[in-house]
């Protein structure tokens, strides 16, 4: 199968999740991704939650990449970066605005070396405005972007999502932006600066909800077990005899079938729930009724009954269940890396597949500085040069 990104070299200064997840997916597509790391310690996520000696944090976001270690504050290290940039197609970073410029390898500096370079910066709040220079993390993006405001129970604390969804979605946007910029370069021959942000991504994750408020003026409520604009009552998590399932509303033309699947003629006859608009007005009462019904059978029993009635339902899976899910494995959403040190490691894959092109995890995360010598030799440095650079603490 064809590698979509074959021949594309990406010089990756990004760290943690926002940039590395995007470049990991581009590596899955066949790009050569060269990760620049601190000379002695490497990226800090190498050591984050390193249970059993392996950092899942670092592994999943950096699989299939190459690692070069440099002290970027030293002139010879900057020279090496310039030399690698001259052979690269894309630069990716998620540093605060101006940091790479001060170090000597910002967009204008690298553009002089490689005029058609694509230089992507993924910041927290975007490249313009009063917050442009603010540092941040996923939770701050969720807070400022409105997601926390609508998450959690009414009259309680606003809650962030239970996973770093803003950072990971930002990584997907990074990959999308790189692909779009490469397409533009194919058409025009020109590179450019590209900006993405965590803040903008979190807002894009709520495109309908925010637009609904802006255009229609609908009052936003804390989502709780429901969704501010969705079919309430039969929405969200419900406890069963042995776990939880999730409903995503009942379509108006499927209400009778839903009540039959629940074996609840009383629910069907109840005037509070006779019509869709009445069910919405009595959503809390409907939820209370369903709470008493769903606890009477197991999750599997309800899933079988409700799926047979073509209802919108799914199991609420633990991470262990997701990892072992046949559905996830067969689609490549969970993949196995053969790590030379730690053996088989299961990681989340790229959520895209193609019939004619290969998209798959290409290998484990690199050891710290694993390809430093290889890359320097490729640039024309001799072994004597490499030994001197090491003695001078450049690499």
N, C-alpha and C positions, 0 to 999 in steps of 0.2 A: 504493500500500500504506500501511497505517496505521503511524505511528510510535508504538511502545509507550510511550515515555517523553515524548511530546510534552506540553509545558506544565510539565515538571519542571525546576526550576533547582537546580543543585548548586554550592555554593561550596567550592572544592577548595584546601585548604592543604597537601595531601600532596606528597611529593617522592620522587625516585628511582623505585622500581618498585611497592612494596607497595600504595600507594594509587592512584598514577596509572594503573596497568594496569587496576584496577577501574573507575575513572571513565572511562577511554578506552572500555571496553566499554559503559558506560552512555551515553556520547556516541554510540557506534555505534547504540544503540537509540533515539536521538532526544532525549536529555536535553541541556539547555543547561548546559554545564560551564564555570564561570568559575574560572580558575586564578589564584591570588594568587602573585605572584613578587616577588623582591627588586627594589628600585627600579632599580639600575644594572646588576646582573649577571644577574638572573633566577635561575631554578633552576640549580644547578651542573651538572646533566646536559645543559644546552644546549651545554656545551663539552666533554663527555666523549666521547673517541674521535671527535672531529669531523673525520674523514677526508674530504678533498675539500670541506671547509666545511660539511658537514651532519652532525649528531649523530643517528645512527640510534637511539641510546639515548633521546634526548628525543623524536624524531619519533614512534616507534611507541607510546610511552606517553602522548602528549599530542595525538594527531591529533584534529581536530574540536572542539577546545576554544577558549575565549576566554582572553585574557591581560590581566590588569590588574597594573600595578606599583605597589607601595606600600612606604613605610618604616613597617612595622607598629609601630615603637616610638614613633611620633609620634601625639599625641592625635587629630589630624584624620584620620589614616589609620584609626585605630580607629573613629572616627565613620563613615567611609565603609564599613568592614566591617559595622558594625551596620546601616547603611542597606541594604546588599546582602543581609545575612542576613534582614532583615525581608521581603524579597521572594523568599526562597529556601525550598526544601523540605528540602534535605539539606546538612549540613556534613560534609566528609570530611577527616580529617587523620591523619598517622602520626608526629606529634611525640611526644616523651616526655611521660609523664603530668604534667600541671600547667603545661606551657609556655604553652598557649593561655590558661589561666586567668590566669596572671601578666601576659600581654599585654593582657588585657581582653576576650577573646572566647572564653571557655570555654563549656561547656554551660549552666551555671546563668545566666551572663550573657546568652547569646543566647536562652535560654528565656524570659527576661523580655521580650525584644523580639518573639519569635515563639513563642508557647506550644506550637505543634504541630511545632516543628522536630525533625528527625531528625539527631542528632549522632553520627557514627561516628568512633571512634578505633581505629586499627589499629596496635598496638604490637608490640614484639618478643616479649615473654614473657607478655602478658596484664595485665589491670588490677589483679590482686590478688596477694598472696604476696610472698615475700622478693625475687623477681627483678623485681617490677613496674616499678621505676625504672631497671633496667639498660638501657643502649643496646645495639644489636646490628645485625647484618646477616644476610643469607641463610645464610651458612656457619655462623654461630653457632646459628641455628635448626635447621639440619640436624644439627649436633653435639649440641645439648642434647635434640633431639627423637628421637634414636635412629637417624636415617637413616644417618649416617656410620658408626655402629657395625657395621652389616650390609653396608656397601659396600666393595668391594675384595677383595684376595686374603687368605686366611687367613695368619696370622703376618707380616703386613705392615701398613703404615700404614692406618688407616681413611681412606676417601676421601669427599669431597663429590661430589655429582653434577657432571657436566661442564657444566651450565648452572644458572642461578639459579632452580631449580625451586620452592624454597620461597617466594621473593618472588612469582613469577608465580602460583603456586597461591593465595597469600594475596590477590592482586589479584582472582582469580575469586571468592574467599570474600567480599571486600568488596562486589563487585557483587551477589552472592546476598543478603548481609545487607541491603543497601539496598533491594532489591526486596521482601524479606520485611517490612522496617519500613514501607515505603510501603503494602503490603497491610494491615498492622495498622492504620495510620492511616486507610485507607479504611474499615475495619470499625468503628473506635472513635472516630475523630476525634482521637486522641492521638499526639503525637510521643514520642520517647524517646531515651535514650542507648544506643548500640549499640557493643559492643566485639568486635573480632576480633584475632587475633595470628598472627604468623609461627610461633611455637612450637606453638600449637594446631593450625594448619594442617598443619605438618609431621607432627604426630602423626596427624591425620585422614587424611593420605596413606598411613599405615601402619595403618589401622584393624584389618585382619585380623591382621597380623603381631603387633602389640603385644597385641591381645586374645588371640591364640593363646598367647602367652607367659604372660599374666596368668591365663587360665582353665585351660589345660591344663598349663602349665609346660614346654612344649617348649623345649629348649635352642637358643638362637639361634647360628647360625654366620655367619661372614663369607660373603657371597653368592658372591664370586668370579665365575665364569662362569655360575653357577646362581642359585638362589633357595633360601632356607632351607627352605621348605616345598613346593617345586614338584617336578615330575617331572624328576629330575636325570639327567645323562648326555646326553640329547638336548635340552639347554637352553642358550640363550645364543649367543654368537658362534662361528662356525666359518669358518676361512680356506678360500677357494676358489682356483681357478687364477688368478683375476684380481681378487679382492676378498674381501668377507665377506658372509655371510648370517646370519640369526638364526633359531634354532629355539625354539619354546615348548613343548617336550615332545612326546611321542608318546602318544596315548591308547591304553589297553590293547587295545581292539578294532581298532586301526589299525596294530598293530606289523607284521603280515605285509605290509601294503601299503607301509609305510615301507621295509622291507628290499627289497622288489621294486623300489621306485623307486630305491633305491641300487644296484640290480643286484648285491646282495651275499647270495647264498645261504648263505655261510659265517656271516654275522652272524645269519641266521635260525636256523641249526642250532646255534649256540653255546649250550651249556647255561647259561652265565653270564648269558644275557639271555633265557631262555626264558619267564619269568613276570615280571609287573610288579614284584613285591616283590624278585625276584632282580636285576632290572635296577637297582633302587634301591640294593641292597647292593653292586653292582658298577658304580656310576655312573662312577667314575674310569676304570675299564677301558673302559667303553662310550664315554666321551668320547675316549679315546685312539684307539680303533678308528675312530670317526667322523672324527677329525682326519686320519687317513691316507686316508680315502675322499673327503672333500669337496674336498681339494686336487687331485683328478684331473679336475675339470670346472669350467667357468666358473660364475659366479653365476647368469647367465641360464639356463643349462642346468639347474642344480639347482632353480631356482625353477619352471621349467616342469614338471620331473619331479615335484617334491614337491607343487606345487599341484594337478596332475592326480590325485595320490593323496590329495588332501584333507588334507594335512599342515599343521600350524601353522608357517608360515614367512613371512618377509618379508625384503626386501633391507635391508642396513644402509646407509642413504643419508647422503651428505655433505650439508652445508647447501646447497651448490650444487644438488644433485639434489632436495632438498626444495623449494627456491625454484622450480625449473623443473617440478616434478611436476604433471602434468595432474590427478591426484587431489586435490592440495592446492588448485589454482587453481579447478577447477570447483565445489568445495564452499565457496569463499570463505575458506579457511584462509590463503591468500596473496592479498593484494589490492594494487592499485596506486593510489597517491596522486598526484594532479597538483599538485606543489609549484610555486608561481609563481617561485621562485628557482632551484630545482635540477631542475625537470622531473619526469618520472615516477619515483616511488620505490616500490619494492615492500616491503610490510610484512606482518607476521602479522595476520590478521583475527580476528574473534570466532568461537569454535568453536560457535556456535549459529545455526540458521536456522529460519525459520517460514514457513508457506505463506501467511499472511494479513498478516504484519507485516514491516516492513523492518528488517533488521539489517545494517548495512554501514558501512564507513569513510565519514565524512561530509566529510572534507577534510583538509588538511595540519595540522600543528602550527602554532600561532600564532606570529607574530613577537613578540619581547619587548614587552609592553605594547600590543599591537596594538589591543585593544578598550578601553583605559583611558578615552579621551575619550568613546567611544560609551556606555560604562556610566555615566560621570559625568553626561553629558547626560540619559540616561534617568532618573537619580535627581533631576534638577532643577537641577544645577549649570550656571551660565552659562559662556560662553567666558572671561569675565573671572575667574571663580572658578577655572577650570582653569589659566589662566595663573598665577594667584597660587599655587596648589598646587604647580605645577611650580617656580616661583621659590623657594618655601619648602622644596623638596626632599621634599615629601610623596609626590608621584607621580613 
